[in-house]
Amino acid sequence: MILPWRWREVYCAYTMKHKERLFETLEKAGIRYDYSVTGSTDPGKVREGFSGLSFHHAAQLRVFVRPADYEEALYLVRKAVREAEETE
């Protein structure tokens, strides 16, 4: 369970394309994290209910870390996203 006084948000986006890279980065650093996905990740529902919206943008991904790890995690997440976008 994500309780506001136990977790701080380090990433929020409407794309799933960086998800694995973010999780791998945090795991390598030994940072505990939790995440939530809201919206639809089912391509069938996206086609039916979200006309004109691509599958990768139909759900919201939020990643949370412990307050003690917030600064380091924020730096690592931003770096990982920047590197992923540069390689695309």
ABEGO torsion letter per residue (X at the ends): XBBAAABBBABBBABAAAAAAAAAAAAAAGBBBBBBBBEBABAAAAAAABBGBBAAAABBBBBBBBAAAAAAAAAAAAAAAAAAAAAX
